[in-house]
Amino acid sequence: MPTAPSPQTSFRESLPEKVCIIIPPSPFLLDERVFMPLGPLKVAASLEARGIVVDVLDLSGIRNYSEVILEYAQTRLDVTWFGITATSPQLPATIKIAEALRSARGDTAKLILGGPHITLVNAALKTGMKAGKTLRAERALSHLCGIFDKLVAGDGEDAVFQVFDPASPQLIDADDPKSKLFLTDQRLDELPFPARHLVDVNSYHYSVDGVRALSLIAQLGCPFACGFCGGRSSAMLRKIRKRTSQSVVDEMVHLHTTYGVNGFMLYDDELNVNPQMLELMELIATTQQKLGVEWRLRGFIKSQLFNEDQARTMYQAGFRWILVGFESGSEDILQAINKKATRDENTRCMEIAHRHNLKVKALMSMGHPGETLESIRASRDWLIQVKPADFDMAIITPYPGTPYYDQAVPVPGQDNVWVYTYEKTGARLYQDDVDFAKEAQYYKGDPNGGYHSHVFTDTLSREDLVRERGNLEKEVRAILGIPFNPSAASTVFEHSMGQRGQFPQNILKLPVDAR
């Protein structure tokens, strides 16, 4: 297991003895205890490798999370540095966490924000500066600068140590391939595995074909430029960085022997953009033979790159499910998305998967530039034709770092409405100018009324999109016999009758003598 420390710093005396990393809740998800967030756990592992004690407050699925934060801040007085990760939909909860920490500790609490949201805001700002369109990104960054002491954009595993340098800027930009903080293939192999031991692994429940599974990340980045996708202007999320096949398999063996799992979800953007994919699949297969076990795997692939050899070796490695971002059954929408895949290529992908007994979850979306009733019906008809084993249909949300957001301009005469235009066809997408600090835009939610739309097109209103999404899902699931995914109830953190410091195992893992 890799344990290489981060690069040496010139400010060793300023490194803290202890850091708390906070994973905010994600109430927009159907079930928050499915995939543990590996990004903050990778940062935690880097801190531990330098001898820093790390607490992880895992608030996934916790409704009264502000109470957890207050109790922790009031009882763990030896911690002054708090690192919080946040996606854009998590930002409202993250702001409340920051407010709770300030309430309990004031300015003595040093607050760090990392993760996808600040990375994408920073990327949107840099992209906008080149095009002279920075209004929304500047406003978003200014707001975050007023709340957090330090902001980390991009890879956090090495950048986190810059945070503790009193001379470092408020925004540490590790989302730059020229920076020594930007992770390379070699550095990915050197870093320790995510610090899963700091969270309650057994509280996460996921399976592949009935086999208990955990997730891992074999590579970073997706090189494609889909208009709806976050990070298209972020090097961290765009540039492919790969671990060696042996490193990936070593982590799988570690998870198998440590936690007893025989299932794995490879949470990479697209497994088959890796030119060593066949090598990886073959090594996974031979490792199982040596161990005398049989694993089950699941992962994402890019439809137009999928071929017979990939499907064959994936099945041999234990894959029984693949997830594919087809997005639409309409050729016009696929073009407006800049998907670089045709409807015929998507159909061919489904046919290859069927021939090799790979079940497919089709990831679909609507609310794209030029979306119409006809294009939505084309998606419905295509799904019924190709018969995926499961599917999602989401309404698009333009987040910072997506072309839909970064390239939009204000609509004259309409307050807080912006429009993105796909330059090749003129197809338009209108979007509300949402305050991400207050609004958790639902890209996925409860099918019984939990979906919201902050986008509309020339022919479909926000309400039209919500209605048509629901109609499509009900109709396709009924015809194909695919059940709805059940919602999971969130948890309330229980105080121990005023006895402070008694944190449930699923929130904070502590040694027995520290409870």
Order of alpha helices (4+ residues) and beta strands (2+ residues): beta-alpha-beta-alpha-beta-alpha-beta-alpha-alpha-beta-alpha-beta-alpha-beta-beta-beta-alpha-beta-alpha-beta-alpha-beta-alpha-beta-alpha-alpha-beta-alpha-beta-alpha-beta-beta-beta-beta-alpha
